[in-house]
Amino acid sequence: MKQHTVRIILICLSSVIVCVLILSWYLKSYNASQGYWDAEIGNAGPHASLTLRLTGGEAQTWHRVIVFQNVEADAIQPGTFKLPDEANEMPGARMTFEDITLRPGRVTIAWQGHEIDMMESRLIIDGKDYDWDKPESILIVD
């Protein structure tokens, strides 16, 4: 009787381990196909600009350009950064929140004194909502 109980416990335990491994592999491959947030620092004439994109994988390619009128373009080094992984390399940026359990997730950074919150459903800058599918630039004036 004891051998039979031990055998059932081992079979159940093995099944649970296999299920966890399969689920982990599935979530990892699913996340890789969903894309990531991309931030590109550039210029819009004399002012600094930040282009935010959802790129990679099968993700829908959204992007918005934010122009900061209080920041001169030559004051910031241009570059492209994958968020949240490269947020610390982004000049003047500080990561305040990230949840990438399911990519692209939600990423919030503080950049040049402004809070930028990126999620699939919307973009929030300093508490104001913006749509991803609008073509015009977002002008930030201090």
Order of alpha helices (4+ residues) and beta strands (2+ residues): alpha-beta-beta-beta-beta-beta-beta-beta-beta-beta-beta
